[in-house]
């Protein structure tokens, strides 16, 4: 269960993504799309961190009439050692305080929950409003499902990511994951995580055999 706070974020998530995308060659974006209004959120979904410490959320965004880009993020209450190259932004959260936002491919928590979802046929986290913040159930903006049928997945503690073209491969201590940054890009064979959002669907990760 992912607890959603009714919070003010500075910068906002979309502002942070918009400023970060032009720094990524795979995005094909050269100017800040949030600043000029061309950044559109096509969908998003969350995974649960088993320890409840790290927020894990994937944004699916489109810039103008371009392809859907996959931007997985992790939110932490303290810097992640050795991950400076993956820092997207530092953010002020009106409820949780200072947050460090990372490109999740460099975060072992993301690799762990993603591997588990793919291998065990898992799904996105259910959403719940934080107590005392208005109640109700937040609306999901995307769903995912893994194709595997394993009873469990070993815990990932080590990651090393490399990007070739528009696909990032995350080598872990328990195999590798291919994550397309441009949804629809060719991917290797393996068990998959497939996502569905308001106006589309696609393979979002492959667990390499």
mmCIF file of the C-alpha atoms, coordinates in Angstrom:
data_MODEL
# 
_entry.id   MODEL 
# 
loop_
_atom_site.group_PDB 
_atom_site.id 
_atom_site.type_symbol 
_atom_site.label_atom_id 
_atom_site.label_alt_id 
_atom_site.label_comp_id 
_atom_site.label_asym_id 
_atom_site.label_entity_id 
_atom_site.label_seq_id 
_atom_site.pdbx_PDB_ins_code 
_atom_site.Cartn_x 
_atom_site.Cartn_y 
_atom_site.Cartn_z 
_atom_site.occupancy 
_atom_site.B_iso_or_equiv 
_atom_site.pdbx_formal_charge 
_atom_site.auth_seq_id 
_atom_site.auth_comp_id 
_atom_site.auth_asym_id 
_atom_site.auth_atom_id 
_atom_site.pdbx_PDB_model_num 
ATOM 1   C CA . UNK A 1 1   ? 0.000   0.000   0.000   1.00 0.00 ? 1   UNK A CA 1 
ATOM 2   C CA . UNK A 1 2   ? 1.413   3.391   -1.025  1.00 0.00 ? 2   UNK A CA 1 
ATOM 3   C CA . UNK A 1 3   ? 0.358   6.248   1.251   1.00 0.00 ? 3   UNK A CA 1 
ATOM 4   C CA . UNK A 1 4   ? -0.303  9.454   -0.697  1.00 0.00 ? 4   UNK A CA 1 
ATOM 5   C CA . UNK A 1 5   ? 0.070   12.780  1.088   1.00 0.00 ? 5   UNK A CA 1 
ATOM 6   C CA . UNK A 1 6   ? -1.815  15.938  0.205   1.00 0.00 ? 6   UNK A CA 1 
ATOM 7   C CA . UNK A 1 7   ? 1.426   17.905  0.064   1.00 0.00 ? 7   UNK A CA 1 
ATOM 8   C CA . UNK A 1 8   ? 3.034   20.878  -1.604  1.00 0.00 ? 8   UNK A CA 1 
ATOM 9   C CA . UNK A 1 9   ? 6.245   19.954  -3.452  1.00 0.00 ? 9   UNK A CA 1 
ATOM 10  C CA . UNK A 1 10  ? 8.957   22.408  -4.446  1.00 0.00 ? 10  UNK A CA 1 
ATOM 11  C CA . UNK A 1 11  ? 9.866   21.791  -7.194  1.00 0.00 ? 11  UNK A CA 1 
ATOM 12  C CA . UNK A 1 12  ? 6.874   19.784  -8.375  1.00 0.00 ? 12  UNK A CA 1 
ATOM 13  C CA . UNK A 1 13  ? 7.541   16.357  -9.811  1.00 0.00 ? 13  UNK A CA 1 
ATOM 14  C CA . UNK A 1 14  ? 6.679   17.460  -13.341 1.00 0.00 ? 14  UNK A CA 1 
ATOM 15  C CA . UNK A 1 15  ? 8.911   20.531  -13.039 1.00 0.00 ? 15  UNK A CA 1 
ATOM 16  C CA . UNK A 1 16  ? 11.753  18.292  -11.865 1.00 0.00 ? 16  UNK A CA 1 
ATOM 17  C CA . UNK A 1 17  ? 11.219  15.820  -14.705 1.00 0.00 ? 17  UNK A CA 1 
ATOM 18  C CA . UNK A 1 18  ? 10.995  18.634  -17.257 1.00 0.00 ? 18  UNK A CA 1 
ATOM 19  C CA . UNK A 1 19  ? 14.283  20.163  -16.133 1.00 0.00 ? 19  UNK A CA 1 
ATOM 20  C CA . UNK A 1 20  ? 16.018  16.763  -16.067 1.00 0.00 ? 20  UNK A CA 1 
ATOM 21  C CA . UNK A 1 21  ? 14.920  15.305  -19.410 1.00 0.00 ? 21  UNK A CA 1 
ATOM 22  C CA . UNK A 1 22  ? 17.094  17.614  -21.580 1.00 0.00 ? 22  UNK A CA 1 
ATOM 23  C CA . UNK A 1 23  ? 20.156  16.243  -19.747 1.00 0.00 ? 23  UNK A CA 1 
ATOM 24  C CA . UNK A 1 24  ? 19.369  12.702  -20.900 1.00 0.00 ? 24  UNK A CA 1 
ATOM 25  C CA . UNK A 1 25  ? 20.407  11.904  -24.503 1.00 0.00 ? 25  UNK A CA 1 
ATOM 26  C CA . UNK A 1 26  ? 17.858  9.072   -24.720 1.00 0.00 ? 26  UNK A CA 1 
ATOM 27  C CA . UNK A 1 27  ? 14.957  11.483  -24.210 1.00 0.00 ? 27  UNK A CA 1 
ATOM 28  C CA . UNK A 1 28  ? 15.357  13.379  -27.473 1.00 0.00 ? 28  UNK A CA 1 
ATOM 29  C CA . UNK A 1 29  ? 14.316  16.487  -25.509 1.00 0.00 ? 29  UNK A CA 1 
ATOM 30  C CA . UNK A 1 30  ? 16.462  19.619  -25.812 1.00 0.00 ? 30  UNK A CA 1 
ATOM 31  C CA . UNK A 1 31  ? 14.541  22.253  -23.826 1.00 0.00 ? 31  UNK A CA 1 
ATOM 32  C CA . UNK A 1 32  ? 12.520  22.135  -20.599 1.00 0.00 ? 32  UNK A CA 1 
ATOM 33  C CA . UNK A 1 33  ? 9.069   20.820  -21.655 1.00 0.00 ? 33  UNK A CA 1 
ATOM 34  C CA . UNK A 1 34  ? 7.491   21.644  -18.303 1.00 0.00 ? 34  UNK A CA 1 
ATOM 35  C CA . UNK A 1 35  ? 8.419   25.283  -18.738 1.00 0.00 ? 35  UNK A CA 1 
ATOM 36  C CA . UNK A 1 36  ? 6.746   25.583  -22.129 1.00 0.00 ? 36  UNK A CA 1 
ATOM 37  C CA . UNK A 1 37  ? 3.746   23.386  -21.291 1.00 0.00 ? 37  UNK A CA 1 
ATOM 38  C CA . UNK A 1 38  ? 4.559   20.561  -23.709 1.00 0.00 ? 38  UNK A CA 1 
ATOM 39  C CA . UNK A 1 39  ? 5.116   17.926  -20.988 1.00 0.00 ? 39  UNK A CA 1 
ATOM 40  C CA . UNK A 1 40  ? 2.087   15.670  -20.549 1.00 0.00 ? 40  UNK A CA 1 
ATOM 41  C CA . UNK A 1 41  ? 1.777   12.909  -17.946 1.00 0.00 ? 41  UNK A CA 1 
ATOM 42  C CA . UNK A 1 42  ? 0.338   9.899   -19.765 1.00 0.00 ? 42  UNK A CA 1 
ATOM 43  C CA . UNK A 1 43  ? 0.280   7.704   -16.651 1.00 0.00 ? 43  UNK A CA 1 
ATOM 44  C CA . UNK A 1 44  ? 2.105   6.764   -13.478 1.00 0.00 ? 44  UNK A CA 1 
ATOM 45  C CA . UNK A 1 45  ? 2.203   3.956   -10.941 1.00 0.00 ? 45  UNK A CA 1 
ATOM 46  C CA . UNK A 1 46  ? 3.932   3.050   -7.694  1.00 0.00 ? 46  UNK A CA 1 
ATOM 47  C CA . UNK A 1 47  ? 5.586   0.041   -6.119  1.00 0.00 ? 47  UNK A CA 1 
ATOM 48  C CA . UNK A 1 48  ? 5.875   -0.671  -2.394  1.00 0.00 ? 48  UNK A CA 1 
ATOM 49  C CA . UNK A 1 49  ? 9.271   -0.645  -0.711  1.00 0.00 ? 49  UNK A CA 1 
ATOM 50  C CA . UNK A 1 50  ? 9.123   -3.675  1.644   1.00 0.00 ? 50  UNK A CA 1 
ATOM 51  C CA . UNK A 1 51  ? 10.887  -1.605  4.319   1.00 0.00 ? 51  UNK A CA 1 
ATOM 52  C CA . UNK A 1 52  ? 8.577   1.371   3.874   1.00 0.00 ? 52  UNK A CA 1 
ATOM 53  C CA . UNK A 1 53  ? 11.449  3.849   3.617   1.00 0.00 ? 53  UNK A CA 1 
ATOM 54  C CA . UNK A 1 54  ? 11.769  4.679   -0.082  1.00 0.00 ? 54  UNK A CA 1 
ATOM 55  C CA . UNK A 1 55  ? 9.067   5.986   -2.391  1.00 0.00 ? 55  UNK A CA 1 
ATOM 56  C CA . UNK A 1 56  ? 9.106   4.251   -5.780  1.00 0.00 ? 56  UNK A CA 1 
ATOM 57  C CA . UNK A 1 57  ? 7.093   5.818   -8.580  1.00 0.00 ? 57  UNK A CA 1 
ATOM 58  C CA . UNK A 1 58  ? 7.272   5.591   -12.366 1.00 0.00 ? 58  UNK A CA 1 
ATOM 59  C CA . UNK A 1 59  ? 6.107   8.446   -14.575 1.00 0.00 ? 59  UNK A CA 1 
ATOM 60  C CA . UNK A 1 60  ? 5.121   7.894   -18.190 1.00 0.00 ? 60  UNK A CA 1 
ATOM 61  C CA . UNK A 1 61  ? 5.355   11.222  -19.965 1.00 0.00 ? 61  UNK A CA 1 
ATOM 62  C CA . UNK A 1 62  ? 5.014   12.578  -23.454 1.00 0.00 ? 62  UNK A CA 1 
ATOM 63  C CA . UNK A 1 63  ? 6.548   15.767  -24.852 1.00 0.00 ? 63  UNK A CA 1 
ATOM 64  C CA . UNK A 1 64  ? 4.316   17.251  -27.514 1.00 0.00 ? 64  UNK A CA 1 
ATOM 65  C CA . UNK A 1 65  ? 3.457   14.559  -30.047 1.00 0.00 ? 65  UNK A CA 1 
ATOM 66  C CA . UNK A 1 66  ? 6.563   12.531  -29.202 1.00 0.00 ? 66  UNK A CA 1 
ATOM 67  C CA . UNK A 1 67  ? 6.748   8.970   -27.865 1.00 0.00 ? 67  UNK A CA 1 
ATOM 68  C CA . UNK A 1 68  ? 5.982   7.961   -24.302 1.00 0.00 ? 68  UNK A CA 1 
ATOM 69  C CA . UNK A 1 69  ? 9.097   8.243   -22.110 1.00 0.00 ? 69  UNK A CA 1 
ATOM 70  C CA . UNK A 1 70  ? 9.537   6.136   -18.986 1.00 0.00 ? 70  UNK A CA 1 
ATOM 71  C CA . UNK A 1 71  ? 10.903  8.020   -15.961 1.00 0.00 ? 71  UNK A CA 1 
ATOM 72  C CA . UNK A 1 72  ? 11.188  5.798   -12.847 1.00 0.00 ? 72  UNK A CA 1 
ATOM 73  C CA . UNK A 1 73  ? 11.938  7.767   -9.674  1.00 0.00 ? 73  UNK A CA 1 
ATOM 74  C CA . UNK A 1 74  ? 12.806  6.977   -6.085  1.00 0.00 ? 74  UNK A CA 1 
ATOM 75  C CA . UNK A 1 75  ? 12.207  9.391   -3.219  1.00 0.00 ? 75  UNK A CA 1 
ATOM 76  C CA . UNK A 1 76  ? 14.485  9.222   -0.198  1.00 0.00 ? 76  UNK A CA 1 
ATOM 77  C CA . UNK A 1 77  ? 14.738  11.043  3.114   1.00 0.00 ? 77  UNK A CA 1 
ATOM 78  C CA . UNK A 1 78  ? 18.549  11.143  2.920   1.00 0.00 ? 78  UNK A CA 1 
ATOM 79  C CA . UNK A 1 79  ? 21.097  11.000  0.086   1.00 0.00 ? 79  UNK A CA 1 
ATOM 80  C CA . UNK A 1 80  ? 21.839  7.586   -1.438  1.00 0.00 ? 80  UNK A CA 1 
ATOM 81  C CA . UNK A 1 81  ? 25.547  6.843   -1.163  1.00 0.00 ? 81  UNK A CA 1 
ATOM 82  C CA . UNK A 1 82  ? 27.311  6.664   -4.509  1.00 0.00 ? 82  UNK A CA 1 
ATOM 83  C CA . UNK A 1 83  ? 24.296  7.832   -6.517  1.00 0.00 ? 83  UNK A CA 1 
ATOM 84  C CA . UNK A 1 84  ? 25.145  11.484  -7.165  1.00 0.00 ? 84  UNK A CA 1 
ATOM 85  C CA . UNK A 1 85  ? 25.103  10.872  -10.927 1.00 0.00 ? 85  UNK A CA 1 
ATOM 86  C CA . UNK A 1 86  ? 21.488  9.718   -10.637 1.00 0.00 ? 86  UNK A CA 1 
ATOM 87  C CA . UNK A 1 87  ? 20.165  12.637  -8.603  1.00 0.00 ? 87  UNK A CA 1 
ATOM 88  C CA . UNK A 1 88  ? 17.265  14.292  -10.422 1.00 0.00 ? 88  UNK A CA 1 
ATOM 89  C CA . UNK A 1 89  ? 16.572  16.981  -7.823  1.00 0.00 ? 89  UNK A CA 1 
ATOM 90  C CA . UNK A 1 90  ? 16.319  17.796  -4.152  1.00 0.00 ? 90  UNK A CA 1 
ATOM 91  C CA . UNK A 1 91  ? 12.738  18.519  -3.205  1.00 0.00 ? 91  UNK A CA 1 
ATOM 92  C CA . UNK A 1 92  ? 10.932  20.157  -0.289  1.00 0.00 ? 92  UNK A CA 1 
ATOM 93  C CA . UNK A 1 93  ? 7.885   18.111  0.714   1.00 0.00 ? 93  UNK A CA 1 
ATOM 94  C CA . UNK A 1 94  ? 5.486   20.006  2.978   1.00 0.00 ? 94  UNK A CA 1 
ATOM 95  C CA . UNK A 1 95  ? 4.734   16.858  5.018   1.00 0.00 ? 95  UNK A CA 1 
ATOM 96  C CA . UNK A 1 96  ? 7.892   14.712  4.810   1.00 0.00 ? 96  UNK A CA 1 
ATOM 97  C CA . UNK A 1 97  ? 10.496  17.472  4.619   1.00 0.00 ? 97  UNK A CA 1 
ATOM 98  C CA . UNK A 1 98  ? 13.588  17.370  2.447   1.00 0.00 ? 98  UNK A CA 1 
ATOM 99  C CA . UNK A 1 99  ? 13.572  14.623  -0.173  1.00 0.00 ? 99  UNK A CA 1 
ATOM 100 C CA . UNK A 1 100 ? 16.256  13.405  -2.555  1.00 0.00 ? 100 UNK A CA 1 
ATOM 101 C CA . UNK A 1 101 ? 14.804  12.301  -5.884  1.00 0.00 ? 101 UNK A CA 1 
ATOM 102 C CA . UNK A 1 102 ? 16.779  9.813   -7.980  1.00 0.00 ? 102 UNK A CA 1 
ATOM 103 C CA . UNK A 1 103 ? 16.644  8.310   -11.437 1.00 0.00 ? 103 UNK A CA 1 
ATOM 104 C CA . UNK A 1 104 ? 15.567  4.945   -10.078 1.00 0.00 ? 104 UNK A CA 1 
ATOM 105 C CA . UNK A 1 105 ? 17.747  2.796   -12.329 1.00 0.00 ? 105 UNK A CA 1 
ATOM 106 C CA . UNK A 1 106 ? 20.630  3.606   -9.970  1.00 0.00 ? 106 UNK A CA 1 
ATOM 107 C CA . UNK A 1 107 ? 18.721  2.685   -6.814  1.00 0.00 ? 107 UNK A CA 1 
ATOM 108 C CA . UNK A 1 108 ? 18.794  -0.921  -5.546  1.00 0.00 ? 108 UNK A CA 1 
ATOM 109 C CA . UNK A 1 109 ? 15.339  -0.561  -3.980  1.00 0.00 ? 109 UNK A CA 1 
ATOM 110 C CA . UNK A 1 110 ? 13.830  0.093   -7.405  1.00 0.00 ? 110 UNK A CA 1 
ATOM 111 C CA . UNK A 1 111 ? 15.654  -2.847  -8.974  1.00 0.00 ? 111 UNK A CA 1 
ATOM 112 C CA . UNK A 1 112 ? 14.509  -5.065  -6.107  1.00 0.00 ? 112 UNK A CA 1 
ATOM 113 C CA . UNK A 1 113 ? 10.804  -4.219  -6.339  1.00 0.00 ? 113 UNK A CA 1 
ATOM 114 C CA . UNK A 1 114 ? 10.858  -4.240  -10.140 1.00 0.00 ? 114 UNK A CA 1 
ATOM 115 C CA . UNK A 1 115 ? 12.531  -7.642  -10.268 1.00 0.00 ? 115 UNK A CA 1 
ATOM 116 C CA . UNK A 1 116 ? 10.024  -8.998  -7.769  1.00 0.00 ? 116 UNK A CA 1 
ATOM 117 C CA . UNK A 1 117 ? 7.052   -7.698  -9.749  1.00 0.00 ? 117 UNK A CA 1 
ATOM 118 C CA . UNK A 1 118 ? 8.301   -9.219  -12.992 1.00 0.00 ? 118 UNK A CA 1 
ATOM 119 C CA . UNK A 1 119 ? 9.372   -12.567 -11.527 1.00 0.00 ? 119 UNK A CA 1 
ATOM 120 C CA . UNK A 1 120 ? 6.326   -13.201 -9.338  1.00 0.00 ? 120 UNK A CA 1 
ATOM 121 C CA . UNK A 1 121 ? 3.557   -11.785 -11.514 1.00 0.00 ? 121 UNK A CA 1 
ATOM 122 C CA . UNK A 1 122 ? 3.232   -8.776  -9.224  1.00 0.00 ? 122 UNK A CA 1 
ATOM 123 C CA . UNK A 1 123 ? 1.254   -5.592  -9.730  1.00 0.00 ? 123 UNK A CA 1 
ATOM 124 C CA . UNK A 1 124 ? 1.455   -1.929  -8.858  1.00 0.00 ? 124 UNK A CA 1 
ATOM 125 C CA . UNK A 1 125 ? 0.849   -0.781  -5.277  1.00 0.00 ? 125 UNK A CA 1 
ATOM 126 C CA . UNK A 1 126 ? -2.624  0.137   -4.120  1.00 0.00 ? 126 UNK A CA 1 
ATOM 127 C CA . UNK A 1 127 ? -2.986  3.796   -3.160  1.00 0.00 ? 127 UNK A CA 1 
ATOM 128 C CA . UNK A 1 128 ? -4.298  5.186   0.097   1.00 0.00 ? 128 UNK A CA 1 
ATOM 129 C CA . UNK A 1 129 ? -4.665  8.771   1.286   1.00 0.00 ? 129 UNK A CA 1 
ATOM 130 C CA . UNK A 1 130 ? -2.625  9.600   4.377   1.00 0.00 ? 130 UNK A CA 1 
ATOM 131 C CA . UNK A 1 131 ? -4.699  9.632   7.601   1.00 0.00 ? 131 UNK A CA 1 
ATOM 132 C CA . UNK A 1 132 ? -6.197  13.018  8.374   1.00 0.00 ? 132 UNK A CA 1 
ATOM 133 C CA . UNK A 1 133 ? -5.606  14.359  4.875   1.00 0.00 ? 133 UNK A CA 1 
ATOM 134 C CA . UNK A 1 134 ? -9.068  14.166  3.392   1.00 0.00 ? 134 UNK A CA 1 
ATOM 135 C CA . UNK A 1 135 ? -9.610  10.420  3.156   1.00 0.00 ? 135 UNK A CA 1 
ATOM 136 C CA . UNK A 1 136 ? -10.789 8.650   0.040   1.00 0.00 ? 136 UNK A CA 1 
ATOM 137 C CA . UNK A 1 137 ? -8.839  6.482   -2.349  1.00 0.00 ? 137 UNK A CA 1 
ATOM 138 C CA . UNK A 1 138 ? -6.521  8.231   -4.824  1.00 0.00 ? 138 UNK A CA 1 
ATOM 139 C CA . UNK A 1 139 ? -7.246  7.387   -8.445  1.00 0.00 ? 139 UNK A CA 1 
ATOM 140 C CA . UNK A 1 140 ? -4.697  5.167   -10.163 1.00 0.00 ? 140 UNK A CA 1 
ATOM 141 C CA . UNK A 1 141 ? -3.240  6.585   -13.370 1.00 0.00 ? 141 UNK A CA 1 
ATOM 142 C CA . UNK A 1 142 ? -1.689  3.355   -14.568 1.00 0.00 ? 142 UNK A CA 1 
ATOM 143 C CA . UNK A 1 143 ? -1.505  -0.363  -13.861 1.00 0.00 ? 143 UNK A CA 1 
ATOM 144 C CA . UNK A 1 144 ? 1.231   -2.935  -14.397 1.00 0.00 ? 144 UNK A CA 1 
ATOM 145 C CA . UNK A 1 145 ? 1.558   -6.698  -14.223 1.00 0.00 ? 145 UNK A CA 1 
ATOM 146 C CA . UNK A 1 146 ? 4.480   -9.104  -14.303 1.00 0.00 ? 146 UNK A CA 1 
ATOM 147 C CA . UNK A 1 147 ? 4.482   -12.210 -16.457 1.00 0.00 ? 147 UNK A CA 1 
ATOM 148 C CA . UNK A 1 148 ? 6.417   -14.471 -14.085 1.00 0.00 ? 148 UNK A CA 1 
ATOM 149 C CA . UNK A 1 149 ? 5.069   -17.091 -11.700 1.00 0.00 ? 149 UNK A CA 1 
ATOM 150 C CA . UNK A 1 150 ? 7.891   -17.531 -9.182  1.00 0.00 ? 150 UNK A CA 1 
ATOM 151 C CA . UNK A 1 151 ? 6.876   -17.782 -5.530  1.00 0.00 ? 151 UNK A CA 1 
ATOM 152 C CA . UNK A 1 152 ? 9.460   -15.200 -4.470  1.00 0.00 ? 152 UNK A CA 1 
ATOM 153 C CA . UNK A 1 153 ? 12.367  -13.086 -5.688  1.00 0.00 ? 153 UNK A CA 1 
ATOM 154 C CA . UNK A 1 154 ? 15.830  -12.740 -4.124  1.00 0.00 ? 154 UNK A CA 1 
ATOM 155 C CA . UNK A 1 155 ? 16.586  -9.342  -2.616  1.00 0.00 ? 155 UNK A CA 1 
ATOM 156 C CA . UNK A 1 156 ? 18.621  -7.038  -4.855  1.00 0.00 ? 156 UNK A CA 1 
ATOM 157 C CA . UNK A 1 157 ? 21.310  -5.087  -3.020  1.00 0.00 ? 157 UNK A CA 1 
ATOM 158 C CA . UNK A 1 158 ? 23.761  -4.149  -5.791  1.00 0.00 ? 158 UNK A CA 1 
ATOM 159 C CA . UNK A 1 159 ? 23.053  -2.334  -9.077  1.00 0.00 ? 159 UNK A CA 1 
ATOM 160 C CA . UNK A 1 160 ? 25.095  -1.064  -12.004 1.00 0.00 ? 160 UNK A CA 1 
ATOM 161 C CA . UNK A 1 161 ? 23.267  0.581   -14.881 1.00 0.00 ? 161 UNK A CA 1 
ATOM 162 C CA . UNK A 1 162 ? 24.330  1.210   -18.471 1.00 0.00 ? 162 UNK A CA 1 
ATOM 163 C CA . UNK A 1 163 ? 22.325  2.901   -21.198 1.00 0.00 ? 163 UNK A CA 1 
ATOM 164 C CA . UNK A 1 164 ? 22.626  2.036   -24.882 1.00 0.00 ? 164 UNK A CA 1 
ATOM 165 C CA . UNK A 1 165 ? 20.382  4.016   -27.185 1.00 0.00 ? 165 UNK A CA 1 
ATOM 166 C CA . UNK A 1 166 ? 17.017  4.264   -25.471 1.00 0.00 ? 166 UNK A CA 1 
ATOM 167 C CA . UNK A 1 167 ? 17.282  1.224   -23.182 1.00 0.00 ? 167 UNK A CA 1 
ATOM 168 C CA . UNK A 1 168 ? 18.896  1.067   -19.760 1.00 0.00 ? 168 UNK A CA 1 
ATOM 169 C CA . UNK A 1 169 ? 20.157  -2.284  -18.494 1.00 0.00 ? 169 UNK A CA 1 
ATOM 170 C CA . UNK A 1 170 ? 20.431  -2.704  -14.736 1.00 0.00 ? 170 UNK A CA 1 
ATOM 171 C CA . UNK A 1 171 ? 22.936  -5.397  -13.755 1.00 0.00 ? 171 UNK A CA 1 
ATOM 172 C CA . UNK A 1 172 ? 22.194  -6.660  -10.249 1.00 0.00 ? 172 UNK A CA 1 
ATOM 173 C CA . UNK A 1 173 ? 23.452  -9.341  -7.910  1.00 0.00 ? 173 UNK A CA 1 
ATOM 174 C CA . UNK A 1 174 ? 20.504  -11.443 -9.128  1.00 0.00 ? 174 UNK A CA 1 
ATOM 175 C CA . UNK A 1 175 ? 20.466  -11.034 -12.892 1.00 0.00 ? 175 UNK A CA 1 
ATOM 176 C CA . UNK A 1 176 ? 19.742  -8.054  -15.123 1.00 0.00 ? 176 UNK A CA 1 
ATOM 177 C CA . UNK A 1 177 ? 16.734  -5.931  -16.028 1.00 0.00 ? 177 UNK A CA 1 
ATOM 178 C CA . UNK A 1 178 ? 16.184  -4.069  -19.294 1.00 0.00 ? 178 UNK A CA 1 
ATOM 179 C CA . UNK A 1 179 ? 14.186  -0.840  -18.898 1.00 0.00 ? 179 UNK A CA 1 
ATOM 180 C CA . UNK A 1 180 ? 13.091  1.005   -22.065 1.00 0.00 ? 180 UNK A CA 1 
ATOM 181 C CA . UNK A 1 181 ? 13.300  4.771   -21.645 1.00 0.00 ? 181 UNK A CA 1 
ATOM 182 C CA . UNK A 1 182 ? 11.276  5.163   -24.847 1.00 0.00 ? 182 UNK A CA 1 
ATOM 183 C CA . UNK A 1 183 ? 8.265   2.894   -24.568 1.00 0.00 ? 183 UNK A CA 1 
ATOM 184 C CA . UNK A 1 184 ? 7.979   0.664   -27.621 1.00 0.00 ? 184 UNK A CA 1 
ATOM 185 C CA . UNK A 1 185 ? 11.717  0.422   -28.233 1.00 0.00 ? 185 UNK A CA 1 
ATOM 186 C CA . UNK A 1 186 ? 12.966  -3.079  -29.172 1.00 0.00 ? 186 UNK A CA 1 
ATOM 187 C CA . UNK A 1 187 ? 13.741  -5.224  -26.126 1.00 0.00 ? 187 UNK A CA 1 
ATOM 188 C CA . UNK A 1 188 ? 15.418  -8.592  -25.530 1.00 0.00 ? 188 UNK A CA 1 
ATOM 189 C CA . UNK A 1 189 ? 13.413  -11.699 -24.689 1.00 0.00 ? 189 UNK A CA 1 
ATOM 190 C CA . UNK A 1 190 ? 12.526  -12.547 -21.103 1.00 0.00 ? 190 UNK A CA 1 
ATOM 191 C CA . UNK A 1 191 ? 9.800   -12.234 -18.513 1.00 0.00 ? 191 UNK A CA 1 
ATOM 192 C CA . UNK A 1 192 ? 8.122   -8.859  -18.715 1.00 0.00 ? 192 UNK A CA 1 
ATOM 193 C CA . UNK A 1 193 ? 6.392   -6.070  -16.844 1.00 0.00 ? 193 UNK A CA 1 
ATOM 194 C CA . UNK A 1 194 ? 3.561   -4.725  -18.980 1.00 0.00 ? 194 UNK A CA 1 
ATOM 195 C CA . UNK A 1 195 ? 1.857   -1.426  -18.236 1.00 0.00 ? 195 UNK A CA 1 
ATOM 196 C CA . UNK A 1 196 ? -1.471  0.099   -19.210 1.00 0.00 ? 196 UNK A CA 1 
ATOM 197 C CA . UNK A 1 197 ? -2.404  3.765   -18.940 1.00 0.00 ? 197 UNK A CA 1 
ATOM 198 C CA . UNK A 1 198 ? -5.196  6.021   -20.210 1.00 0.00 ? 198 UNK A CA 1 
ATOM 199 C CA . UNK A 1 199 ? -4.234  6.072   -23.873 1.00 0.00 ? 199 UNK A CA 1 
ATOM 200 C CA . UNK A 1 200 ? -1.758  3.256   -24.271 1.00 0.00 ? 200 UNK A CA 1 
ATOM 201 C CA . UNK A 1 201 ? 0.098   0.195   -23.091 1.00 0.00 ? 201 UNK A CA 1 
ATOM 202 C CA . UNK A 1 202 ? 3.514   -1.361  -23.495 1.00 0.00 ? 202 UNK A CA 1 
ATOM 203 C CA . UNK A 1 203 ? 6.330   -3.441  -22.063 1.00 0.00 ? 203 UNK A CA 1 
ATOM 204 C CA . UNK A 1 204 ? 8.114   -1.458  -19.335 1.00 0.00 ? 204 UNK A CA 1 
ATOM 205 C CA . UNK A 1 205 ? 10.783  -3.932  -18.215 1.00 0.00 ? 205 UNK A CA 1 
ATOM 206 C CA . UNK A 1 206 ? 12.302  -7.295  -19.105 1.00 0.00 ? 206 UNK A CA 1 
ATOM 207 C CA . UNK A 1 207 ? 13.990  -9.672  -16.662 1.00 0.00 ? 207 UNK A CA 1 
ATOM 208 C CA . UNK A 1 208 ? 16.810  -11.147 -18.699 1.00 0.00 ? 208 UNK A CA 1 
ATOM 209 C CA . UNK A 1 209 ? 17.166  -14.924 -18.568 1.00 0.00 ? 209 UNK A CA 1 
# 
